[in-house]
Amino acid sequence: MAHIQTPTRVPVLWNAAYGPHRPRPLRLLARCLLRVRAFARELALADHVPYGGY
């Protein structure tokens, strides 16, 4: 998957996913949400580049 732009961080999700002293299920959920957000963002931007983005 090609990165169109550098991904932006969502501070709340980022801290929950990678911060210290977080329960494992919370970290896993936050990481999944960050991946889904990044995928949706790239998919939305794919229509705006000449070669389709993928």
N, C-alpha and C positions, 0 to 999 in steps of 0.2 A: 504494500500500500504506500503510495507516494504522499509525502507530507506537503501540503500546499503552503501552509504557513506554520510558524511555530505555534504549538498548542498553548493556549492561555490557561493559567491555573485558577481554579476555584478555591479560594483560601480555606473555606470550611471543609470541603471535601478533601482537599489536599492534606490538611492537618489531621483529619479523621483517618485517612488512608495510610499516612506515613508518619504520623506523630507518635511519640512515645506513650506508653501506658494506656493503650487502647485495647479493648477486647478484640480477640481474633475475628469473630463474626462481623463486628462493626468495620474493621479494617478491610475485610474481604468485600463487604457490601459497598463501601466507599470506593474501592479500587474498581469494582465492576461499573459503578455509576460514572466514574471518570472515563473508563473505556467507552461506554455507551455514548457519553457526551462527545468525546473526541470523534467517534465514528459518525455520529449524526452531523457534526460540524463539517467534517470532510465531505460527507455525502451532499450536504447542502451547497458547499462551495464547488463541487465537481461540475456543476452546470455553468460555472462562470470562468472556466479556463478553456482555451482553444482545443486542447487535446483530450478533453473529457475527464481528466484527473486520475484515471486508473488505466 
